[in-house]
Amino acid sequence: MPLTIAQRLDRLKVRITELAHWRDRQSSPIDGWTFEGEPIGHQQDWPHRQGVVHFAVSAAAPEGWPLEDIRLQLDLGGESLITLSYPDGKSETFGLDPYHQEFLVKGRRFSIATESVARFPFGEPNRAPRLNKARFIWLDGPAHRLHLLLKQVSEAIDVLGEHEVVPHLMDAAEQALRSLDWPSDTAAYISRTADAVMQQKIWELPELAANPAGLSDEQSASAASAFEVLTARLKELQKRFPPNGELLLTGHAHIDLAWLWPYRETRRKMRRTFNTALSLMERSDDFRFNQSTAHYYAQMEEEDPELLERIKEKVAEGKWETVGGMWVEPDTNMPTGESLVRQVLYGQRYFEKTFGTRHTVCWLPDCFGFSGALPQILRQGGIDSFFTIKVNWSETNHIPSDLFWWKGLDGSQVLTHTFDNPMQGYNGFVQADCYVPTWKNFRGKVQHDTSLLAVGYGDGGGGVTPEMVEREVQLRDFPAIPQARWGTVKSFYEKAHRTAREKNLPVWDGEIYLELHRATLTSQSGVKRKHRQAERALITAETLASLAHMLGADKPKSLEADWRVVLKNEFHDILPGSSIREVYQDAEQELGGVIDNAKSEQAKAVQALSAHLPKGGVGDALVVVNPSLMPRPVSATLADGTVISAGDIVAPLSVAVFDRQSLQPAGGLKASSDRLENDHLAVVIGKDGAVASLVHKASGREAVDGSANQLWVYPADKPRNWDAWDIDADYAEKAVRLEAPESISLVESGPHRAAIRVIHRYRNSSVTQTYVLTANSKRLDIETTIDWHDRRTLLRTLNPVDVKARKATFECAFGIVERATHTNTSWEQAMFEAVAHRFVDISEPGFGVALLNNAKYGHSARGNVIGMSLVRGPIYPDPLADEGEQSFTYALLPHDGAWHEGGVLDEALDLNQPLVAVEAKGLSAGTFAPLAVTGTPVAFSGLKPAEEGDGLILRLYEPAGRRGRLSLALPPGWKASPPLNILEEPMERKGPAEIMPFEIRTWRLQKA
């Protein structure tokens, strides 16, 4: 009875395994190794595994072996950068990891030196590292090539399934095996196959030969003949069964800037990976490799300039493709719009300066959702294409296209492609069983004839292997599977744009929400808070110095060095909170340094401002700077802790000088043990510690429905996977409300500020909240200090508001996103936790309530309840994530009208960036506004020194979806340029109005 195809395939795989044991003719150990200068032998444990260690040896391959067939095989017990130094003074460097352990050599004699760590590619410690393997082999080329080719045939048979070419492939493989003259000598055969899985299960193996014979010349020749015959047969089959589909291969090594390892290890991963890629290029003219992230190249420029020069050579040759156009591959949910602008601005400038090229493709394969502001930012940065595959991770709904136009908030579009490779996604393999499903999953094949496929080990780096390069050549001759060739990402998109001009591609409008990894909006609150502070501190420092310049001070200095630190820490596994503890120790220290530097620059700028203000007789003056486009009442906390909350107003983008004695508190502030009241709000704090009543006096409306600021703990926040990343949809099935506070007390009752403090305890943790109402405030601040000592629990605030609306407004970069408050569809059900920047608002015609914050991102809006996640306690990959104390503030703001009519953005901005106030003497009272913006209400993004030439760069945006007139008023002798893009270069605007919905507008301001 004949065997079935499945049975024959099983047998084929067994025979292929057999061939692998004869891949080398001979081997020769490399002895004489040292570890940190001390001798170490084969199979010996490392003396220690702390930090970076160094192996060294002098190696000499046997003289009788052909040099072209000599391979160096190493497994030292971790990841290494290995350098081979030859007697002629030349050297070669490779990365060594579990996937890169065999290397070609350029001479028989050389020394080996390493930088090694006892770690595996994903940061896992090798707790018992040892020198596992160090030897030369004499590769039997024909046996190796036949083994690999037959392996690829078996993979093709596996994946093609019922395809009619399968019996022909099977027959060709079996004929090749039958044609072999294969050894059978007992001693050699048993010794060669002793490490096979089945042989290792034998009770006791017989004595094995130390160096068993390999194939004879005749046997090797039979393998060569079988390879040629099989290749010819494949080519014939390809004519009958031509390739189905086309893939453009890009070599890739996704290197997470930090994740399961600290950044110092990433710096070593870069050198290992980049050297490996360069070595492959030297041996293959066809191989192409891409690497994003300007920061990596800047790091190489500092640490290994010789390596960067070699990369530049390959970039010039078209073999190495720099890609992405951004400083790093950032999270795009949480950074402010100005931060995303700087990612592109500083990224494109660096790539152009270093490699002579800008990029047209944004390369973000691994980020956890994408802001609707991104298309406009990219287009203004010269980027018209976008790549990711992370959208394929969504658990419930999927974007219905994989080649489409992505339309942003303002209507800007970028051509977007995502491929669905089930074999490790963007860390793909060069294999038939990777090609076939990737092509099968490509839904855009109706419009376009090619999909992209990134291949190479990644996340922890490593990249493409020599075998992958060899596989690509062999697979060119295969029938039925997709045709695949090395190419550049840029060329793929150029071809796709030609298709887009000829055919109507689908359009996805608005944000790209990832239905997974929602907890990344909350995990590691400390770095999120410092990142928010660093952004605002830098923007404010630049603004103050620029205003001073417009009043006569020197041109501000560039803060790009500090911005680069912020941008680095926006990387998609740092800011989202999905890294190990060491990453956050570094990140918080770095961001803290940026905040300190920016505050110092702010102080210098205020001094420069003050120096150019009119002198006068105010002996006890208060200099107040408003670094925003909103008129704001004087509200400040001075260096000695004095709080001022007056009725006086500071104009937008101005500096005002007040006589402190004239700053009287706004009227009506009253406080008791459970009540706070001023001219705008009347607040009652209930016995449960929540807000029992919040009356908006102007309208007479009660803002809360029952009670607001209910604190809920969810002790079953234990996702089935991805602990720091995920919140499962049913997390709220078990919930505990904190409604029996330890204490409620009136702690402040002054003319400028009043406060009631509530202390809650939950198990090992405490939550201290101070309800604060200042004399002139329209919002109720909730100053919060959490001392958290409970794992795998989630704390949220829920705020039922007395408003009915089918949609809620969430602030995002350069605008807002409206999301449903109902759950009619699976798309709405899946959006149970979503990003907001500084506010979420629910409004009905005439009235609304907003929840503001200065440090949080994870929000929800269900029915009339606005929720915000405050802290979590995951245990992986940081068992102590958010352990200990953190402080932040959020606020409830009832208002007239819609959010954009009721001052929501003004108050959110004020909460995040208070007025800058310093005490002074000998000045004249008054307001000095060197710059004014009139017309349609717009929002402020930044005011900074120009990157090139004289002048300042002003950037504004429309935040609400309106259009209309807009004009700038400048000091005498100043002028504004025509429109610029975010790269600070002239651009042509589209649109009939001077400002269009959600438009970003940029000008150069300079002296005429």
QUILIN-V382984 format. One record per helix or strand of 2 or more residues. SS is the DSSP state (H for helix, E for strand). FROM is the first residue (numbers start at 0). TO is the last residue. Records with the same first field share a line. If there is no record, write none. Layout:
SS->FROM-TO + FROM-TO
//
This chain:
H->4-19 + 66-68 + 140-159 + 165-177 + 185-191 + 196-199 + 216-239 + 262-282 + 293-302 + 304-316 + 336-354 + 373-379 + 389-392 + 431-440 + 442-445 + 465-474 + 488-501 + 517-520 + 524-549 + 559-567 + 580-610 + 659-661 + 730-732 + 825-829 + 903-911
E->23-28 + 33-34 + 37-38 + 54-59 + 69-74 + 78-85 + 90-96 + 101-103 + 108-116 + 132-138 + 245-251 + 288-290 + 319-321 + 360-362 + 384-386 + 402-406 + 412-416 + 450-454 + 458-459 + 482-485 + 505-508 + 614-617 + 620-625 + 631-636 + 642-649 + 653-658 + 669-670 + 674-676 + 680-684 + 690-695 + 700-701 + 709-713 + 735-737 + 742-748 + 752-761 + 764-773 + 779-787 + 793-800 + 806-811 + 814-819 + 833-834 + 838-843 + 846-852 + 857-861 + 864-871 + 883-895 + 915-919 + 925-927 + 930-934 + 938-944 + 951-956 + 965-969 + 973-975 + 999-1006
//
